[in-house]
């Protein structure tokens, strides 16, 4: 019924700034114009983070552009959006964030086979500057090895 979607929006900054310890898949509560903008690929995860408000997980500062064909019903670009998770997952995430240094960051936004928007979130621990330099060095080494293999 639904065709395979090729919409995949990544938060590259999250994997650079944080070490992802655990990953979860969450649904998002969206308005009609928001899902249409996501299907057009007009969303961004830069500077996004998740917080608990009244035992519910919310994603904050996620950018979804206004829908071009939307009328007066168009949505706010950076409004808070509720994440849909089970109670067990919410309690696990809540315990993880109470540990010092842990936070929840979105890593990917995509459309699944059923046509629903899903957000991959990760429990993350911040990297130190020397960890970031090590990540860059490993990335550059991998690139140079790949170049040598192509020759």
C-alpha positions, -999 to +999 in steps of 0.1 A: +000+000+000+027+025+010+059+028-010+093+027+006+102+062+018+137+076+013+133+104+038+161+101+064+172+132+084+203+127+106+217+147+135+254+144+126+263+168+155+249+144+180+272+115+171+302+139+171+294+157+205+280+126+223+287+090+229+254+072+223+249+045+250+214+032+242+189+038+213+151+039+213+125+043+185+097+068+192+067+080+174+060+118+172+027+136+178+024+158+147-001+181+129-011+175+093+011+202+078+041+189+098+040+154+084+037+169+049+068+190+054+087+160+067+077+140+037+091+168+016+123+165+035+121+199+051+131+192+087+162+195+108+176+181+140+203+206+148+203+218+184+174+194+193+171+177+227+145+158+247+131+167+282+106+152+306+075+173+313+049+157+336+063+122+330+060+126+293+090+129+269+090+160+246+114+169+219+124+206+219+138+229+192+132+205+163+128+225+131+100+215+107+096+241+079+061+255+073+042+236+046+041+256+014+005+248+006-007+252+042-032+279+049-039+297+082-037+262+098+001+261+094+022+250+124+049+268+144+083+259+131+100+251+164+072+240+187+076+213+213+064+179+201+054+149+223+072+116+218+052+084+219+068+057+239+057+029+262+057+033+300+085+009+303+107+028+279+098+061+295+108+048+330+141+034+315+149+068+299+139+087+331+163+066+352+191+070+326+188+108+326+190+110+364+225+097+362+250+125+360+262+135+325+235+116+306+210+133+282+186+123+255+193+135+220+175+127+187+197+110+161+175+102+131+141+112+118+125+090+091+092+078+076+086+041+082+070+016+058+035+025+071+040+061+063+045+072+100+072+096+112+096+080+136+124+095+157+154+076+168+166+089+202+196+080+221+207+081+257+240+100+254+270+110+274+290+141+264+324+136+249+355+155+260+376+175+235+403+148+233+375+122+225+363+144+197+399+147+183+402+109+185+369+105+165+382+129+138+415+110+136+397+077+132+374+091+106+403+105+086+423+073+089+393+053+076+390+078+046+427+074+037+425+036+039+394+037+016+413+059-009+443+035-009+419+006-016+404+023-046+438+028-062 
